């Protein structure tokens, strides 16, 4: 009878170890899956950071282009104002000369 009890305990221990091993395998697979998901998220993060930097660069380029266009337009306006101010002065001088 002692052998049966001992065999029962050994069987019980073996079943418990098998169950724990199976549980460990499940957790190992879960960890692998989570690590893979983390890796994919890190790749996405890196891609998004790259896109952000590219967009920031594009924004800076556009700001510089707009500033250059604004400066050009301001120069054109100043030139026109100068021209028309000169024309007005010419006409004023002509009007004064005829009076």
C-alpha positions as CSV (number, residue, x, y, z in Angstrom):
1,X,0.0,0.0,0.0
2,X,2.9,2.3,0.7
3,X,4.0,2.0,-2.9
4,X,0.5,3.0,-4.2
5,X,0.4,6.0,-2.0
6,X,4.0,6.9,-3.1
7,X,3.0,6.3,-6.8
8,X,-0.1,8.5,-6.3
9,X,2.0,11.3,-4.8
10,X,4.6,11.0,-7.6
11,X,1.8,11.0,-10.2
12,X,0.2,14.0,-8.5
13,X,3.6,15.8,-8.5
14,X,4.2,14.9,-12.1
15,X,0.8,16.2,-13.1
16,X,1.4,19.4,-11.2
17,X,4.8,19.9,-12.8
18,X,3.3,19.2,-16.2
19,X,0.6,21.7,-15.5
20,X,3.2,24.3,-14.4
21,X,5.3,23.6,-17.5
22,X,2.2,24.0,-19.7
23,X,1.4,27.3,-17.9
24,X,5.0,28.4,-18.3
25,X,4.8,27.7,-22.1
26,X,1.6,29.7,-22.3
27,X,3.3,32.7,-20.5
28,X,6.4,32.3,-22.6
29,X,4.3,32.6,-25.8
30,X,2.4,35.5,-24.3
31,X,5.7,37.3,-23.5
32,X,7.0,36.6,-27.1
33,X,3.8,38.0,-28.5
34,X,4.0,41.1,-26.3
35,X,7.7,41.6,-27.2
36,X,6.8,41.4,-30.9
37,X,4.0,43.9,-30.4
38,X,6.4,46.2,-28.5
39,X,8.9,45.9,-31.4
40,X,6.2,46.8,-33.9
41,X,5.1,49.8,-31.8
42,X,8.7,50.9,-31.5
43,X,9.1,50.7,-35.3
44,X,5.8,52.7,-35.7
45,X,7.1,55.3,-33.2
46,X,10.4,55.6,-35.1
47,X,8.5,56.0,-38.4
48,X,6.2,58.7,-36.9
49,X,9.2,60.5,-35.4
50,X,10.8,60.5,-38.8
51,X,7.6,61.8,-40.4
52,X,7.3,64.5,-37.7
53,X,10.9,65.7,-38.5
54,X,10.2,65.7,-42.2
55,X,7.0,67.8,-41.6
56,X,8.9,70.2,-39.4
57,X,11.5,70.6,-42.1
58,X,8.8,71.2,-44.7
59,X,7.1,73.8,-42.5
60,X,10.4,75.6,-42.0
61,X,11.1,75.6,-45.8
62,X,7.6,76.9,-46.4
63,X,8.0,79.7,-43.8
64,X,11.3,80.7,-45.5
65,X,9.6,80.7,-48.9
66,X,6.7,82.8,-47.6
67,X,9.1,85.2,-45.9
68,X,11.0,85.6,-49.2
69,X,7.8,86.2,-51.1
70,X,6.6,88.7,-48.6
71,X,9.9,90.6,-48.8
72,X,9.7,90.5,-52.6
73,X,6.1,91.9,-52.5
74,X,7.1,94.5,-50.0
75,X,9.9,95.6,-52.3
76,X,7.5,95.7,-55.3
77,X,5.0,97.8,-53.3
78,X,7.8,100.2,-52.2
79,X,8.9,100.5,-55.8
80,X,5.4,101.2,-57.0
81,X,4.8,103.7,-54.2
82,X,8.0,105.4,-55.1
83,X,7.2,105.5,-58.8
84,X,3.6,106.8,-58.3
85,X,4.8,109.3,-55.7
86,X,7.3,110.6,-58.3
87,X,4.5,110.7,-61.0
88,X,2.2,112.6,-58.7
89,X,5.0,115.1,-58.0
90,X,5.6,115.5,-61.7
91,X,1.9,116.3,-62.3
92,X,1.9,118.6,-59.4
93,X,4.9,120.4,-60.7
94,X,3.3,120.6,-64.2
95,X,0.1,122.0,-62.7
96,X,2.1,124.6,-60.7
97,X,4.1,125.5,-63.8
98,X,0.9,126.2,-65.8
99,X,-0.6,128.4,-63.1
